[in-house]
């Protein structure tokens, strides 16, 4: 269990650091005057910091898979939401972002909540749901994809909130699907290729990435990221308890619930760091109504 907790924290560290590196690459390599066009976006991604960020994303995903095979789902999902704390602290140092008292309190809340979860978590559940759940995960990806297609035409801020929620649910499908995968012996990958959860994992990750990108594209970073945090933590954690048998240590359920709530609340306080690159880095002015922009202007005024 200790190794799984280390992997969950390593995944959060990788994902949080990746956000900063990708923002750094986008800021430094976005050609002036190209705006948000495809060429400008591609050039912003083809540079050493951004590619290193993608590499960290890959390492984080591997660490997440390992953690999910030995820890309750609610612990791993809360830890992944805690990646925003890593982004906030590194962003303050590397990108010169300014953290207010509420945001430092968010960082402290994430750390305290994860410490409580680590101390109270029991072993991963040993329930073995039938194949119906495996196929349900595939169906869930389809439903999420259709929901995103419908939400594509919504106006802000509803669009960002729906896209962020769907993104979080997509990550939740990834977490649940990992727990359903069969054990792999040696290099025999045939069981994985025959497993519906494998395709649910890949599809859930793909739609989550697409919808998060679309959610923040309209400038409503805080709205989209907050919705994502709720989507990837609350429902998957509950399903892990009900369907997979995840439990806490005896008598510590109340403390685990408190830790989960504190960690998620801390992540929500840091939601504006879901995209640490300021809109100006991509050649577009920041929307007037964005909470993150208003917060930054208020700090500059003081």
N, C-alpha and C positions, 0 to 999 in steps of 0.2 A: 504493500500500500504506500509506503514511503517513497518508493521509486516512482509510482504513478503520480503522486503529488508533486514530486520534483519535475516530472515531465509536463504536468499541467502548468506549472509556473514557468517552465522553460518555453512552452508554447505561447503563453501570454507575453513573455519577454521578447520572443521572436516577432510576434505579430505587432506589438507596440513599437519595437525598434524599426520594423519594416515600414510602418506608416511615416515615421520621421525621415527615413532615408528616401522614400519615394517622394515625399514633399520637398526634401532638399534638392533632389534631382529635378523635379518639376520646376522649382523656383529658379534654379541656376541655368537650366537649359531650355526654357520656354522662349523662343524667339519673339522679340517685340513686334507687335503689329500683326501677328498671325491669329490672334483671338483664339476662339475655341474650335477652330477648324480641325479636320482630321490630320492634316500635315503637322500642325503645331502640336497636337496631342501625341503623335508618333514620335516626333523629335524630342518631346519632353520625356518620353519613356526610354529612349535609346541613349543611355548614359550610365556611367559606372554606379552612382548612388542608387538610381532607380532599379537597375538590374540586381544589385546587391540586396535591395529590399525584397525583390521577388524571390531571391534565393532564401532569405530569411523566412518569407511566407511558406516556402516549401518545407524548410526545416521545422517550422512551427506546426505545420499540418501533420508531419510525421510524429512529432512529440505529442500532438493532440490524439492521434490514433492510439499511441501506446498508453496514454493516460486513460483513455476511454475503456481500454480492455482490463483495467484493474481498479478503477475508482467509480463511485456512483456518478451518474450523469449530472446531478445537481452541482457537484463540486467542480467538475471540469467546465461546465458551461459558465458558472460564476467566475472561474479563473480566467476564461477567455474574455469575458466582459471586462475583467480587470486589466486587459491590455491597454485600455484607455489611460490608466494611471501611468503606465510606462511611457506612453506617447506624450502625456502631459509633462512629465518630469524631463524627459529627453528633449521635448520641444522647447521647454523653457531654456535649456542649456544650449542647444544647437541652433534652433530657429529664432531664439530671442523672443519667444512668446511669454507674456506676462501672466502669472497665476495669481488670482486674488485669494482672499481667505476662504471663500466657499470652495474653490477648486483644490486648495491644499487640504481642506477638510475632506473633500472627495477622495483624494489620494490616501489620506489616513484611513478613511472609511473602508476603502477597498482592501487595504492591507489588513486591517483589523478583522473585517468580515471573512477574508480568506483564511486567516489564522484560526478563527473559530471553526470554520468548516473543516479545515485540516485536522483539528483536534477532536472533532466530534463525528467525523465520517466513519461509517462502518464499511464493510466489504461491499463490493459491487453485488447487485442482486443476482440470484441464481435461478430465477424463473426462466422457463423456456417456452415462450409463446409460440403458438402454431404458425404455420406458413401464411395464414391469413394476414398476420401483422406484417410479414415481409412484403407481401403484395400491396398492403395498405400504404407502405412507405413509398412505393412506386406511384400509386394513385395520388398520394399527397403531393408529390413533385408536380404531377400534371395539373392538379388543382391550383397549386401555387403559381405555376407558369400561366395558367389561364387568368387567374386573378391579377397577375402583373400586367398582362396584355390589356385587360379592362382598365386597370388603374393608370395606364400610360397616358390616357387622355384627360385625367383629372387635373384640376387646377391646384396650385399651391395655396396653402400648405398641406391640403388633404393628400395630394400626390406623394409628397415626401413621407408623410406619416404611413400611408399604405405601403409604399415601396419599402420603407425601412422595416415595417412589421413583416412583410413577406420575406425580406432578406433574412431576418432573424429566424423565421420559421424554417427557411431553407437550411440554415445552419443547424437548427434543431433536428431536422431530418437526417443530416449528416451524422450527428451524435448518436441518434437512435439506431441508424443503419449500421454504424461501426459495431455496436453491441450485438447485432444480429448476425454478423459475419461468422462463417465457420472457421475453425482453426486451420492453418495452412501448415502442411508438413513438407519440409524441404522446399523444392522448387515446383511442386505440383500445384499449379494454379487453377486446375480444372474446377475444383469446388467453388472457387470464387466466381468463375465465369458462369457457372450454373445458378448462382445465388442472386435472386431479385434485389436483395439489399445492396449488392455491389453497384447496381445501376441507379438505385435510389440515392446512394452516397454521391456518385458522380453527378447525377442530375441536380440533387439538392445543392451541392457546392456551386454548380454552374449558375443556377438561377439566383442563388444568394449573391454571387459576385455581380451579376448583371443588374439586379434590382438595387443593390447598394450604390452602384455607380450612377444609376439613373436617379436614385433618391437624393443624392447630394448634388447632382448636376444643376438643379434649379437654384442652388444656393442655400437651401434650408437644411444645413448640415446638422444643426442641433436637433431639429425635429426628426430627421431620418435616423440619426444615430441613436437617439433615445428610444425610438420605436423598435429599432433593431435589438437593442439591449434587452428590452422587455420580451420581444419575440423569441430570442434565442435562450432565455433563461427560465422564465416562469412555466410555460407549457411543457417544454421538454423535461424539466425537473419533475413536474407532477407526473408525467407519463412514465418517467423512469421509476418512480416509486410504485405506481399502480401496475404497470405492465411488466416491468423487469425485476421488481422486488428490491429496489435500492432501499437501504435502511441506514439509520445512524447508530452510533453506539448506544447500548441500553441506557435509558433514562436521560439521554441528552438531546432528544428531539427538539425541545424548546430552544436549546442553545444553538443547534444547527439552523433552525428557522431564523433566529436572530442574526446569526452570521450571514446567512443567505440574503436577508433583507438589507443588512448594512452594506454588504459588498455590492449589491445591485444598486442601492441608493447612491453609493459613492460613484459607481460607473455612470449613473444618470447625471450626476453633478458635473461629470467630465465629458458630457455628450458632445460638446462643441469641438472636441479634439478628434472626432470621427474622421475629419479631413483637415489635417493641420496646415496644408498649403492654403494661404489666403487667396481669395478669388483674383486679386490683382496679379498673382503669379501666372495665371492662365490667360491674361489679357482681357479679362472682363471685369467691369466694376461690380462691387459687392452690392447685393440687393438691399434696398433701404429697410425692409421689414425683417431682415434676418437677425435673430437674437444674438448670434455670435458677433455680428458686425456692430450692433448697437452696444454690446458689452465692451468691445475694443475701443469704440469711439469715446465711451464714457471714461475709460481708463486714461486715454490720451488727454482728455479734458482736465484730468486731475494730475 
